[in-house]
Amino acid sequence: MDHLRAFAAVLVLLYHSTQLVSQAIDPALGWAPDRWLHSSNPAATLLFEGHTGVALFMVLSGFIFTIGTLGKDIAYGPFLRNRVLRIYPLYLVLLFVGLTAASQQFDLMLFLRALLPLSSFGPVAVGGVWGAMFWAVAVELQFYLLFPFLLHLLNRHGPGALVRLVLAMVALRGLAWALAPETLDVNGMTYYSIVGRIDQFLLGMLAGWVFVRRARPRSAPLLLVGGSLAVLALLWVFNQLSGYSRPTWWRMVWVDAEGAAWAVVIVALTWVVGSHAGRVSRAVAAVGERSYSIYLLHFVLVSLVATHDALWVRIGGPVTSALATGLVVVLPLTVLLSWLTYAAIERPFLRMRGTYVRDARPAVAADPAPGPRSEPASDAAPVEPRAGVPGR
């Protein structure tokens, strides 16, 4: 899973680098539909729509929590304590750095909104560039508040309960669109809030249920190829339709299509690859372990590089130069800084976490008794997601 975290974090970093640095090089580019980066090459659209790394992280969270706790009950207090120890130390440090860096713009309500998991509602950039990524952390924290109850539903009533929840959320978002198609903030509902993102967490939980309850099929490699091609195809269509900058009705279900494709990739990749201990694999996993720092810090460094043309790597046109700048300048700087913040701020608090799982009461017949793979490694060391979510 750390390898997928690394991929998601680097994808979002390169997405923001490509978008912002290319706009700095050529002001004719921008966020409007006619100025958005487009390509007929699916590999390029993966980069131009690299905000999909957010969806990957959301689905991963649901998947990882579920494979570590399926068939178990969660002690709510210890679970939330672990989540606070995971998320808040670095989050608070960057929040206070951002607020002091722009102290003349201090607003008490925005501060309280950021302090609580509410910064995904309303303005998203509390603390300027330092808080540009806070909205996604807020969505993640809101999911944490719900997860023990969602797990109980899954344990007691099987996957159908979560499928019904997904369908209910699709219907409610569709109703919101029907009531106010001209004024509805589609990005605010589907991209920046739990109202849209909850489906991706639920799809991750369903993927975790499949991984635990079902044996690895012989077609797992084909599923991995199919899921990967589905992700590329969906992002290509999204790019051709200028989906982010021209929101419309189909965005009400886009989060589900995107999340389902990533869920297939996650399950199939876990079946096919398993765990590897090679040197390259360990290096990539180490990057994934620090992906929360990378996610929170990268936008600060992208913004710094975008405003200093001496740091740009000029190769070809503005888009190629921006991508090269992201790879050669932004990525190494962000990884180095993240190594420091992980060691100094994150890891000491991670070591304070404790157990929060316990044996569940007998499940109903619709949800068979958990098999051997449904057990975490030990009650003292349940599977813990190590990273937040990227995107803006």
Salt bridges, closest charged atoms under 4 A:
ASP2 OD1 - ARG5 NH1 2.35
ASP2 OD2 - ARG386 NH1 2.43
GLU49 OE1 - HIS51 NE2 2.62
ASP199 OD2 - ARG173 NH2 2.81
ASP256 OD2 - ARG173 NH2 2.89
GLU289 OE1 - ARG290 NH1 3.47
GLU346 OE1 - ARG86 NH1 2.77
ASP359 OD1 - LYS72 NZ 2.77
ASP367 OD1 - ARG213 NH2 3.15
GLU375 OE1 - LYS72 NZ 3.13
ASP379 OD1 - LYS72 NZ 3.65
GLU384 OE1 - ARG83 NH2 2.63
GLU384 OE1 - ARG353 NH1 3.27
